[in-house]
Amino acid sequence: MKKFFAALFVVASIAAVSCNKDDKGGSTKEPGGIDTSLPAALQHSAFIPVVLDGTSFESIKDKVVVDLRVDDKTNYLWVWEGTYTGGAGEGLNFFGNTEGYVDLLVGTGGWSGAGFCVYTSYPVEKPEFVAEVNPFEKINGSIGADPSNWVFHLAYKGEARVAHIIGVGFGGKEYKFAIGEGSLADAGITYNAIAPVSGEFEAGEWMEYEIPATEFGFDFTSKGSANGTNVVFLLSGGVTGTEIKLDAVYYYKK
């Protein structure tokens, strides 16, 4: 990937409402501690979030191994050379509240790229940094111990016949796949969109995608890099105005 150039994180309206609940209200927990009143995508035993709204985060915070959401301290959303601009972020997010999601539009540069980059410390341009706990240490002790129990999850909403490439990175390796509908090429390789969890892509609706962590072939015991690790990155081609809406990006433990 290219050098990082600019940071951008896009959210929709700031008014927060609760996640979708069942009609009974209150908390309904199974013996294993799973709250069955939560949306199905949040009914798991552990999480490593990259994109997740505050209300949903609060509902599973006791199960968060490490928070990799954008904080502009060690976790950033970097946009390469201004190749994306911010979208309007209209409507409800994947979990049905108004706290927002990532909404990016391809600019006029003829290509696009952005990455959720996690550092083991503040970037070198921040000399005031005081050492904190390396976020990768907690990943080493969780998903690194047994990736077979973990799944990568994301939600996407987009138009018909539009595909985007999603990349995930760890331990110096990258894995790419396409979402949406159709295909998109990068570096001479064409990626065909994988099927969403529902089995069929539906334009204009939030679609879930899941991939077992073992499919990536990563060494999740990596200590990360002071120069930053793109734990998730995006490529949407070069057609100006192409839009990618992402939410609920995280690893979860079954």
C-alpha positions in Angstrom: 0.0 0.0 0.0 1.0 3.6 -0.5 2.1 6.1 2.2 -0.6 7.6 4.3 -1.6 11.2 3.4 -4.8 12.4 5.0 -7.2 11.3 7.8 -10.9 11.2 7.5 -13.7 9.6 9.5 -17.3 10.1 8.5 -20.4 9.8 10.7 -24.0 10.6 10.1 -26.2 12.6 12.5 -25.1 12.8 16.1 -28.5 12.0 17.8 -28.2 8.5 19.3 -31.0 6.0 19.8 -30.8 2.5 21.2 -30.1 -0.7 19.2 -32.9 -2.8 17.9 -34.4 -4.8 20.8 -37.0 -7.4 21.1 -40.5 -6.3 22.1 -40.1 -7.6 25.7 -37.5 -5.1 26.6 -34.8 -5.5 29.3 -31.9 -7.9 29.2 -32.4 -11.6 28.2 -29.2 -13.5 28.8 -28.4 -17.1 28.1 -26.4 -19.1 30.6 -23.2 -18.3 28.6 -23.7 -14.6 29.1 -25.0 -13.8 25.6 -27.7 -11.1 25.7 -30.4 -12.4 23.3 -32.1 -9.0 23.2 -29.2 -7.7 21.2 -29.1 -7.9 17.4 -27.8 -11.3 16.2 -24.6 -9.8 15.0 -23.7 -8.7 18.5 -24.6 -12.0 20.2 -21.0 -13.3 20.4 -18.6 -13.9 23.2 -15.8 -11.5 22.3 -15.1 -8.6 19.9 -12.3 -6.6 18.3 -14.1 -3.6 16.8 -12.7 -1.5 13.9 -16.0 0.4 13.0 -18.8 0.3 15.5 -21.2 3.0 16.8 -21.1 4.1 20.4 -24.5 2.7 21.4 -23.7 -0.7 20.0 -20.2 -0.6 21.6 -21.7 0.1 25.0 -23.9 -3.0 24.7 -20.9 -5.3 24.2 -18.1 -3.3 25.9 -17.5 -6.0 28.5 -16.7 -8.4 25.7 -14.3 -6.1 23.8 -10.7 -7.5 23.7 -9.2 -4.3 22.3 -10.9 -1.3 20.8 -9.4 -0.5 17.3 -12.0 2.1 16.4 -10.7 5.4 15.0 -9.5 7.7 17.9 -6.9 9.8 16.1 -4.3 8.7 18.7 -3.1 5.3 17.7 -6.1 4.3 15.4 -6.7 6.3 12.2 -8.7 6.2 9.0 -6.2 7.3 6.4 -7.2 8.3 2.9 -4.6 8.1 0.2 -3.9 11.3 -1.6 -7.4 12.6 -1.2 -8.8 9.8 -3.4 -12.0 9.6 -1.3 -14.2 12.4 0.0 -16.8 12.2 2.7 -20.3 11.2 1.9 -23.5 12.5 3.5 -23.9 9.5 5.8 -27.7 9.7 5.6 -30.1 7.2 7.2 -29.8 4.7 9.9 -26.6 2.6 10.4 -26.5 -1.2 10.3 -27.7 -1.5 13.8 -30.7 0.8 13.2 -29.5 3.9 15.1 -28.4 7.4 13.9 -24.9 7.5 15.3 -23.4 7.1 11.8 -21.1 4.9 9.8 -18.3 5.3 7.3 -19.4 6.8 4.0 -16.8 7.6 1.3 -17.0 8.8 -2.3 -14.3 8.2 -4.9 -12.8 11.5 -5.9 -11.4 12.7 -9.2 -7.9 11.2 -9.0 -8.6 8.1 -11.1 -8.1 5.7 -8.2 -9.0 5.2 -4.6 -7.6 3.8 -1.4 -8.1 4.2 2.4 -7.0 2.2 5.4 -7.9 1.8 9.1 -4.4 2.0 10.4 -3.4 0.9 13.9 0.0 1.9 15.4 1.9 0.4 18.3 2.4 3.9 19.5 1.5 7.4 18.3 2.8 8.2 14.8 6.3 9.6 14.6 5.0 13.1 13.9 3.6 13.2 17.5 6.8 13.5 19.6 4.7 14.1 22.8 3.8 10.4 22.7 4.1 8.5 26.0 4.3 4.8 25.6 1.0 2.9 26.2 0.0 -0.7 26.0 0.6 -2.0 22.4 -3.0 -2.9 21.2 -1.6 -5.9 19.3 -0.6 -7.5 22.6 -4.2 -8.2 23.5 -4.9 -9.5 20.0 -1.9 -11.9 20.4 -3.5 -13.3 23.6 -7.0 -13.7 22.1 -7.4 -14.3 18.4 -3.7 -15.2 18.2 -4.2 -18.1 20.6 -6.8 -19.8 18.4 -8.0 -18.1 15.2 -10.4 -21.0 14.5 -12.9 -19.5 16.9 -12.9 -16.1 15.3 -14.8 -14.5 12.3 -14.3 -11.2 10.4 -17.6 -9.3 10.1 -18.6 -6.2 8.1 -21.7 -4.6 6.8 -22.0 -2.7 3.5 -24.7 -0.8 1.7 -24.4 0.1 -1.9 -25.8 0.3 -5.4 -26.4 -2.5 -7.9 -23.5 -3.6 -10.1 -20.9 -1.9 -8.0 -18.1 -3.8 -6.3 -15.4 -2.8 -3.9 -12.3 -4.5 -2.7 -11.8 -5.0 1.1 -8.4 -5.9 2.4 -7.4 -7.1 5.9 -3.9 -7.1 7.1 -1.9 -8.5 10.0 1.7 -9.7 10.6 3.0 -8.3 7.3 0.4 -10.2 5.2 -2.7 -9.0 3.4 -5.9 -10.7 2.3 -8.3 -9.2 -0.3 -11.9 -9.9 -1.3 -14.7 -8.0 -3.0 -18.1 -7.1 -1.7 -21.2 -5.6 -3.5 -22.1 -6.9 -6.9 -19.9 -7.8 -9.9 -16.1 -7.5 -9.7 -13.2 -5.1 -9.4 -9.6 -5.4 -10.4 -6.5 -4.3 -8.5 -2.9 -4.8 -9.6 -4.0 -7.0 -12.5 -6.1 -9.3 -10.3 -9.9 -9.4 -10.6 -11.9 -10.0 -7.5 -15.4 -11.2 -7.8 -17.8 -10.1 -5.1 -18.4 -12.8 -2.5 -22.0 -13.5 -1.4 -23.4 -11.8 1.7 -24.6 -13.8 4.7 -28.1 -13.6 3.2 -26.9 -15.4 0.1 -27.9 -12.6 -2.4 -26.9 -9.0 -2.7 -29.7 -6.5 -2.4 -28.9 -2.9 -3.5 -29.7 -0.1 -1.1 -29.9 -2.4 1.9 -27.3 -3.2 4.6 -25.6 -6.5 3.7 -23.6 -8.6 6.1 -20.3 -10.4 5.1 -18.4 -12.9 7.2 -15.1 -14.7 6.7 -13.5 -17.1 9.1 -10.2 -15.7 10.4 -8.4 -18.9 9.5 -9.0 -18.2 5.8 -6.7 -15.2 6.0 -3.6 -17.2 6.8 -2.3 -14.6 9.2 0.0 -14.9 12.1 -2.2 -13.2 14.7 0.7 -13.3 17.2 2.4 -10.4 15.4 3.4 -7.5 17.6 2.3 -4.9 15.0 4.4 -2.1 13.6 5.4 1.3 14.8 4.9 2.4 11.2 1.3 1.3 11.3 -0.7 -1.8 10.3 -3.6 -1.5 7.9 -5.9 -3.9 9.7 -8.6 -3.1 7.2 -8.3 -1.2 3.9 -10.6 -0.2 1.1 -10.3 0.1 -2.7 -13.2 1.3 -4.9 -11.7 1.8 -8.3 -11.4 5.2 -10.1 -14.9 6.1 -11.1 -15.7 9.5 -9.5 -18.7 9.4 -7.2 -18.6 5.6 -6.5 -19.8 5.3 -2.9 -18.9 2.9 -0.2 -20.9 2.7 3.1 -19.4 0.5 5.8 -20.4 -0.3 9.3 -20.0 -3.0 12.0 -16.5 -3.9 11.0 -15.0 -6.2 13.6 -13.6 -9.6 14.5 -15.8 -11.6 16.8 -15.4 -14.9 18.7 -18.1 -17.5 18.2 
